[in-house]
Amino acid sequence: MLCAIYKSLKKDNTYLYINKKDDFSDVPEALMTTFGKPQFVMVLKLDGRKLALADVEKVKEALNTVGFYLQVPPPVTNLLDQYKADKAGRVN
């Protein structure tokens, strides 16, 4: 299965996978507005491949069912909350 990958110029580390290069017909207009002008990255064969930040099976399923997959960056860890939780767990 081939897909085309585009990156957002408005949102860092946000990528849009679609079935056919330059065919955004399955992508909702509201998403395209938020995503901004897509910048083409590559065409990629998904079969037999691992992706760095996405589950390839979820990507393929989304492409088959809704026609696109949106990859967003993982949430940023709040280091202060993590520190407080670690400190609360310690016995003095």
N, C-alpha and C positions, 0 to 999 in steps of 0.2 A: 504494500500500500504506500503510495506516494502522497506527500502533503507539501504545501508551501508554508513557510514560516516568515512572519513579519514581526518587527519590533516596533514598539511605541516610542515616538519621539517626545511624548508628553509624560509618560509614566516609566520610570527607571525599571529595568529588569522585567518588563511586561511584554509577553510575546503572544501572537495570535497565530494559530495553526488553522489552515483551511485546506479543503480538498483540491482546489485547482488554483493555480497562480492567477492573481488579480481578479478572482471571482468572489466578491464579498457579499453576494446576494443572500446568503444564509445568515449573515451576521446582522443582528438588530441595529437599527440606526442609532439608538441611544448608546450602544456599546461603541460604535464607530466614532461617535462624537467625543466620548470620554477617552477612547484610545488615541484619537488624533490621526494625523496622516501616517498610514503604515509605511514603514521602510522595509523593503524586501531584504531578507537575510539569505535564504536558500530554499531549494527543493530537497526534501529528505525522504529516503525510503525507510519506513518505520519497521518493516518486518525484520525480525532478528536483531533489533537494535535496543540499546538501553539509552535512556535520556537522563541528563544530569539532574534536573529538578522536576521532572514529571514522570508519572507512571505511563509507560508506552501503551499499555492495554486500555487505560482510561482515555488517553488521547485518541486511540483508534475507535473506541466505543462512541466518544463524543462526535468524532468526525462522521461516523456512520449514522448516528441518530439525529443530531442537531446541525451538523454541517460545519462546526468549528469547535476549537478548544482554546480557551484563554488561560495562559500560564502567567500567574502573578508571583511576585517574590514572596518568600516565606516571611511571616511576621517577625519584626525586630524584637529581640529579647530585651525586656526592661531590666537592666542590670541592678537598679536600685531595689526593685521588688525581689529579684533573685537573692540579693545580698541580705535583705530583711528576712526572707524565708529561711535562708541558710543560718542566719544568726539566731532566729527564733527556735530552730531545731537543735541548737547546741545547749548542752547543760553545763553551767559554770560551776 
